[in-house]
Amino acid sequence: MKKAPRVMTTVPTESGCALVTGASRGIGAACARRLAASGWAVGVNYCANEARARETVAAIEQDGGRAITLPGDVSKQRDVEEMFTRLEAAHGPVLVLVNNAGVTDDALAAQLRDEEWQRVIDTNLSGAFRTIRRALRPMMRARFGRIVNVASLSAIRAIPGQANYAASKAGLIGLTMTIAVEVARRGITVNAVAPGLIETDMTRELLDDSVAGRIPAMRVGEVSEVASCVDFLVSPQASYITGAVIPIDGGLSVLATSP
């Protein structure tokens, strides 16, 4: 019988850092703050909203944490390489990666243009692949790594008008499972969370009592609840969880019919 890989009982927060893509606001910002509170130095990636990214870093530093802003578009390989290089120079290897960067460009499939399809796939799916590929070798050398991909309820329940978004997030789930198996023996876990209706700046105006009434929990979720799950998946307590997809949706994904 082969000797089992060594299981870390503590998280090596002083040996490396965490990168959260799309972390200027919403779920990404909440994840960055939660990981910083757990002791990680955090790279706060943003594509366009530098001011909000700086606010996230300032909030982390005010709480005693360590963080830097990292501009970059994950759909561009050059940007991915630059953000990793800068973060590694400041805080060492990226041992935790949270792929949260994502875009939507909704339209019914019959009206969906090629550029609308490609933009969503390039960011949500190909972007995550690029960051994972860049992170894996340092993680394998460290014999430790935590990758959490932020998928979506749209990947597991049909929502009309989101063919491109659903395809990108379903692909992200398939990517999660495959890479989890490839690197499990190296002390690296790869999991996904699938948020449902979460209150953020982008969704707040769309969410009312009628929406909440269709959710078994009778309420929409909070970004802190997603961040708490991500933080757990990074922790030593989750070291035997890999290839999992965890819905964070108040029970919406298990209903028999679409909302």
Secondary structure, 3 states (H helix, E strand, C coil): CCCCCCCCCCCCCCCCEEEECCCCCHHHHHHHHHHHHCCCEEEEEECCCHHHHHHHHHHHHHCCCEEEEEECCCCCHHHHHHHHHHHHHHHCCEEEEEECCCCCCCECHHHCCHHHHHHHHHHHHHHHHHHHHHHHHHHHHHCCEEEEEECCHHHCCCCCCEHHHHHHHHHHHHHHHHHHHHHHHHCEEEEEEEECCEECCCCHHHCCHHHHCCCCCCCCEEHHHHHHHHHHHHCHHHCCCCCCEEEECCCHHHCCCCC
